[in-house]
Amino acid sequence: MFFSVYEDLAHEYVNLMEEIMDGAETMDTEDKLYHIFQEYITYYMKTDQLQPS
């Protein structure tokens, strides 16, 4: 079961990163870095299973 959950989260993470990078494709470097950081943090803030207990 652990590996099933791990695989699901890994797949979700890859999809997240692809989506973030696609959204930042046409941005200049400074805006791209800000966008990546902002989206990454926002995702983890709203993902309950990744919050500390």
ZANU-58852 format. One record per residue (C-alpha): residue number from 1; residue in one letter; chain; x, y, z. Coordinates in steps of 0.25 Angstrom, whole numbers, padded with zeros to 4 digits, always signed. Layout:
# ZANU-58852
{NUM, A, A, {X, Y, Z}}
...
END
This chain:
# ZANU-58852
{1, M, A, {+0000, +0000, +0000}}
{2, F, A, {+0011, +0010, +0003}}
{3, F, A, {+0017, +0008, -0011}}
{4, S, A, {+0003, +0011, -0017}}
{5, V, A, {+0002, +0024, -0009}}
{6, Y, A, {+0016, +0027, -0013}}
{7, E, A, {+0014, +0025, -0028}}
{8, D, A, {+0001, +0033, -0027}}
{9, L, A, {+0008, +0045, -0021}}
{10, A, A, {+0020, +0044, -0030}}
{11, H, A, {+0011, +0044, -0042}}
{12, E, A, {+0003, +0056, -0037}}
{13, Y, A, {+0016, +0063, -0034}}
{14, V, A, {+0021, +0061, -0048}}
{15, N, A, {+0008, +0066, -0054}}
{16, L, A, {+0009, +0078, -0045}}
{17, M, A, {+0023, +0082, -0049}}
{18, E, A, {+0019, +0080, -0064}}
{19, E, A, {+0007, +0089, -0062}}
{20, I, A, {+0015, +0099, -0055}}
{21, M, A, {+0026, +0099, -0065}}
{22, D, A, {+0016, +0100, -0077}}
{23, G, A, {+0010, +0112, -0070}}
{24, A, A, {+0024, +0119, -0069}}
{25, E, A, {+0029, +0116, -0083}}
{26, T, A, {+0028, +0130, -0088}}
{27, M, A, {+0032, +0137, -0076}}
{28, D, A, {+0046, +0144, -0074}}
{29, T, A, {+0055, +0137, -0063}}
{30, E, A, {+0051, +0146, -0051}}
{31, D, A, {+0036, +0144, -0054}}
{32, K, A, {+0038, +0129, -0057}}
{33, L, A, {+0045, +0127, -0043}}
{34, Y, A, {+0035, +0134, -0036}}
{35, H, A, {+0023, +0127, -0043}}
{36, I, A, {+0030, +0113, -0040}}
{37, F, A, {+0032, +0117, -0025}}
{38, Q, A, {+0018, +0122, -0024}}
{39, E, A, {+0011, +0111, -0030}}
{40, Y, A, {+0019, +0100, -0023}}
{41, I, A, {+0016, +0107, -0009}}
{42, T, A, {+0001, +0109, -0013}}
{43, Y, A, {+0000, +0094, -0016}}
{44, Y, A, {+0006, +0089, -0003}}
{45, M, A, {-0002, +0099, +0005}}
{46, K, A, {-0015, +0093, +0000}}
{47, T, A, {-0011, +0079, +0000}}
{48, D, A, {-0016, +0073, +0013}}
{49, Q, A, {-0009, +0060, +0013}}
{50, L, A, {+0004, +0067, +0012}}
{51, Q, A, {+0002, +0076, +0024}}
{52, P, A, {+0009, +0073, +0037}}
{53, S, A, {+0000, +0067, +0047}}
END
